[in-house]
Amino acid sequence: MSEAKVRSVEGSTEPTVKLPPLRFVTAASLFDGHDASINIMRRILQSLGVEVIHLAHNRSVAEVVQAALQEDVQGIAISSYQGGHVEYFKYIVDMLKENNAGHIKLFGGGGGVIVPEEIQELHDYGVSKIYSPQDGMTMGLVGMIQDMVDQCRAAGFPNRDVSKATEDDYLALSNMITAIERGEMGSADLAALKLGTDRSTPVLGITGTGGAGKSSLTDEIIRRFRVDSGDTAKVAVLAIDPTRRKTGGALLGDRIRMNAIYASNIFMRSIATRHSTGEVPSYLTDIIAAARKFDFDLIVVET
């Protein structure tokens, strides 16, 4: 499987332990077009075996948090050079707590724009780490990213109980998809999941070569569903991208082109192929079955 590995130390009899890949949301903050640094950070995260949901630049707190919840990430990494970093990072902390997602670690940086006093204020408020220029000199780029990965690994993964999930509980759906991806649901549970689906929601598949416009087409379909239904139609989008075999990391960047997904009736999940030998993961049918339990009017699968 394309999973992060914890290797045994020399001379130890401990076997190699396979761990699920970490997932991060990366973005530059609202009104911020400086995306060079966050692009470097997400590339290093990928090289360390992380699945990166990249949002690019000029992203609001609501967009970042919605992505973090639906993608069931362990970390958020934000670059902010626009001067409103204190309010921005605090608002992310507040929104995560409001959505029972305080376990998601928040990291950030902004060069010399974020002064030491503000860094301490943000740490005291609940931000996991704001990296300063001094950190860059002492730790280096890879060292800072490795520190983010290590902090998320040390925090572990939260327990998930989706037995009482309602049709509108998209956080429960997100957790259910994660359990399917990690193989935490047994064959009996998966069989019950498929048998328990009481309606056949239509599934639309969209595929094509890179740059063909798949995400733009998907976004237009969502926009028209929202307009025509008055935001009553519920749509789920499952966007699949390949895992890098060498590192186990993945760039999941379909959200960059999605402008119509930020509504309460839209759910989107980015999926890496991980250990699959094909273009779609073997458990895709299980994820579709899980989505059907949440009463969507349409499920779009993009790959």
C-alpha positions in Angstrom: 0.0 0.0 0.0 1.0 3.6 -0.5 1.2 4.4 3.1 3.7 6.1 5.4 6.0 3.7 7.1 7.7 3.8 10.5 10.9 1.8 10.1 12.5 -0.1 13.0 15.8 1.1 14.4 18.9 -0.9 13.6 19.2 -4.0 15.8 15.6 -3.9 16.9 13.2 -6.8 16.4 10.2 -4.5 15.9 8.5 -5.0 12.6 7.9 -2.2 10.1 4.6 -0.5 11.0 2.4 0.8 8.2 0.5 4.0 9.0 -2.3 5.7 7.1 -1.1 8.7 5.1 -1.7 12.0 6.6 -3.9 14.5 4.9 -3.3 18.3 4.8 -5.2 21.3 3.4 -2.8 23.9 2.0 -3.7 27.5 0.9 -2.7 31.1 0.9 -5.0 33.3 2.9 -7.8 35.6 1.8 -6.7 38.6 -0.3 -3.3 37.1 -0.6 -1.9 36.3 -4.1 1.6 35.2 -2.8 1.4 31.5 -3.6 5.1 30.7 -4.2 5.8 29.7 -0.6 2.7 27.5 -0.1 3.4 25.8 -3.4 6.9 24.9 -2.2 5.4 23.7 1.1 2.8 21.4 -0.5 5.5 19.9 -2.7 7.6 19.0 0.3 4.5 17.6 2.1 3.9 15.4 -0.9 7.5 14.2 -0.9 7.0 13.1 2.7 4.0 10.9 1.9 1.2 13.4 2.6 -2.0 13.6 0.7 -2.3 17.4 0.0 -5.6 19.0 -0.7 -4.3 22.2 -2.3 -6.6 25.2 -2.5 -4.1 27.7 -4.0 -4.3 31.4 -3.1 -7.0 33.9 -1.9 -9.0 31.4 0.2 -11.4 32.5 2.9 -11.6 30.9 6.4 -14.9 29.3 5.5 -13.5 27.7 2.4 -10.5 26.4 4.3 -12.5 24.9 7.1 -15.1 23.4 4.9 -12.4 21.7 2.9 -10.7 20.5 6.1 -13.9 19.0 7.5 -15.1 17.3 4.3 -11.6 16.0 3.5 -11.1 14.7 7.1 -7.5 16.1 7.3 -5.1 16.1 10.2 -3.4 19.4 9.4 -4.0 22.8 7.8 -1.0 24.8 6.4 -1.6 28.5 5.5 0.8 31.1 4.2 -0.3 34.7 5.0 1.4 37.9 3.8 -1.6 40.2 3.7 -1.4 41.7 7.2 -4.6 40.3 8.6 -3.0 37.1 9.9 -4.0 37.4 13.6 -7.7 37.6 12.8 -7.5 35.1 10.1 -5.8 32.3 12.1 -7.9 33.0 15.1 -11.1 32.6 13.0 -9.9 29.3 11.7 -9.3 28.1 15.3 -12.8 29.2 16.3 -14.5 27.6 13.3 -12.7 24.3 13.8 -13.8 24.2 17.5 -17.4 25.1 16.5 -17.5 22.1 14.2 -16.0 19.7 16.7 -12.7 19.6 14.8 -10.3 21.0 17.3 -8.1 18.0 16.7 -7.0 19.4 13.3 -3.7 21.1 13.7 -3.2 24.5 12.2 0.2 25.7 10.9 1.2 28.9 9.3 3.9 31.3 8.2 4.3 34.7 6.7 8.0 35.6 6.8 8.7 38.9 8.6 5.1 40.0 8.2 4.1 38.1 11.4 6.2 39.5 14.3 7.2 37.5 17.3 4.6 39.0 19.6 1.8 38.0 17.2 3.3 34.5 16.8 3.1 34.1 20.6 -0.4 35.4 20.7 -1.5 32.9 18.0 0.2 30.0 19.8 -1.6 31.0 23.0 -4.9 31.0 21.1 -4.5 27.5 19.8 -2.5 27.7 16.6 -0.1 24.7 16.6 2.8 26.5 15.1 3.6 29.8 13.2 7.0 29.4 11.6 9.2 32.5 11.7 12.2 33.5 9.6 14.4 32.3 12.5 12.8 28.9 12.3 13.6 28.8 8.6 17.3 29.5 9.3 17.6 26.9 12.0 15.2 24.2 10.8 15.3 24.6 7.0 12.4 24.1 4.7 12.3 20.4 5.0 12.8 20.6 8.7 9.7 22.8 9.2 7.5 20.6 7.1 8.8 17.5 8.9 7.9 19.2 12.2 4.4 19.6 10.9 4.2 16.0 9.9 5.6 14.8 13.2 3.2 16.9 15.3 0.2 15.4 13.4 1.6 11.9 13.7 2.1 12.3 17.4 -1.5 13.6 17.8 -2.9 10.4 16.3 -6.3 9.9 14.6 -9.6 10.7 16.4 -12.0 7.9 17.1 -15.0 7.8 14.7 -18.5 6.8 15.6 -20.9 7.1 12.6 -23.5 4.7 13.9 -26.0 7.6 14.6 -25.2 9.7 11.6 -28.1 11.6 10.0 -28.6 12.3 6.3 -27.3 15.9 6.7 -24.2 14.9 8.8 -21.5 15.4 6.2 -18.8 15.2 8.8 -20.0 11.6 9.5 -19.8 10.8 5.8 -16.3 12.2 5.7 -15.3 10.0 8.6 -17.0 7.0 7.0 -15.0 7.5 3.8 -11.8 7.7 5.8 -12.7 4.4 7.6 -13.3 2.8 4.2 -10.0 4.1 2.8 -8.0 2.8 5.8 -9.7 -0.6 5.7 -11.2 -0.1 9.2 -14.6 -1.5 8.1 -14.8 -5.2 7.9 -16.4 -7.2 5.0 -19.6 -7.6 7.1 -19.9 -3.9 7.7 -19.3 -3.1 4.0 -21.9 -5.7 3.0 -24.4 -4.1 5.4 -23.5 -0.7 4.1 -24.5 -1.7 0.5 -27.6 -3.6 1.6 -28.7 -0.7 3.7 -28.9 1.7 0.8 -32.6 2.3 0.2 -32.4 4.6 -2.9 -30.4 4.4 -6.1 -28.9 7.8 -6.4 -27.6 8.4 -10.0 -23.9 8.3 -10.4 -22.3 10.4 -13.1 -18.7 9.6 -14.2 -16.5 12.2 -15.7 -13.0 11.3 -17.1 -10.4 12.6 -19.5 -6.8 13.5 -19.9 -5.1 16.1 -17.7 -6.2 19.6 -18.6 -9.3 18.5 -20.5 -11.5 20.5 -18.3 -13.0 17.8 -16.0 -13.1 20.0 -12.9 -14.5 23.0 -14.8 -17.3 20.8 -16.2 -18.0 19.4 -12.8 -18.2 22.8 -11.3 -20.6 24.0 -14.0 -22.9 21.0 -13.4 -22.9 21.8 -9.7 -23.6 25.5 -10.4 -26.6 24.6 -12.6 -28.0 22.2 -10.1 -27.8 24.8 -7.4 -29.4 27.5 -9.5 -32.2 25.3 -11.0 -33.1 23.8 -7.6 -32.8 26.9 -5.5 -30.1 25.2 -3.5 -32.3 22.3 -2.5 -30.6 19.6 -4.6 -27.9 17.7 -2.8 -24.8 16.8 -4.8 -21.7 14.8 -3.8 -18.5 15.0 -5.7 -15.8 12.3 -5.5 -12.6 13.5 -7.2 -9.9 10.9 -7.7 -6.2 11.7 -8.3 -3.2 9.3 -8.5 -0.8 8.5 -5.6 2.9 8.8 -6.2 4.3 5.3 -5.9 7.7 6.4 -4.7 6.6 8.6 -1.8 3.0 7.6 -1.2 2.0 11.3 -1.3 -0.6 12.8 -3.6 -1.6 16.2 -5.0 -5.4 16.5 -4.7 -6.0 19.8 -6.4 -9.5 19.5 -7.9 -10.9 22.0 -5.4 -8.9 24.8 -7.1 -11.3 24.8 -10.1 -14.4 24.3 -8.0 -16.2 27.6 -7.3 -19.8 26.4 -6.7 -19.1 23.8 -4.0 -19.2 26.1 -1.0 -22.8 25.5 0.0 -24.4 23.4 2.7 -26.0 21.1 0.1 -22.7 20.2 -1.6 -20.2 17.7 -0.4 -16.8 17.1 -2.0 -14.2 14.5 -1.2 -10.8 14.2 -2.8 -9.6 10.6 -3.0 -6.1 9.3 -3.7 -5.6 6.0 -5.5 -3.1 4.8 -2.8 -2.3 1.1 -3.4 -4.6 0.7 -6.3 -3.1 -0.5 -9.6 -5.7 1.3 -11.7 -7.1 4.8 -12.2 -9.7 4.4 -9.4 -9.2 2.8 -6.0 -10.7 -0.7 -5.4 -13.0 0.7 -2.6 -14.6 3.3 -4.8 -17.9 1.3 -4.9 -17.9 1.2 -1.1 -17.5 5.0 -1.0 -20.3 5.5 -3.4 -22.5 3.2 -1.3 -21.7 5.3 1.8 -22.6 8.5 -0.1 -25.9 7.0 -1.2 -26.9 6.6 2.5 -26.8 10.3 2.9 -29.7 11.0 0.5 -27.9 12.9 -2.3 -29.7 13.7 -5.5 -26.6 13.2 -7.6 -23.1 11.7 -7.1 -20.4 12.9 -9.5 -17.2 10.8 -9.8 -14.4 12.6 -11.5 -11.1 10.9 -12.4 
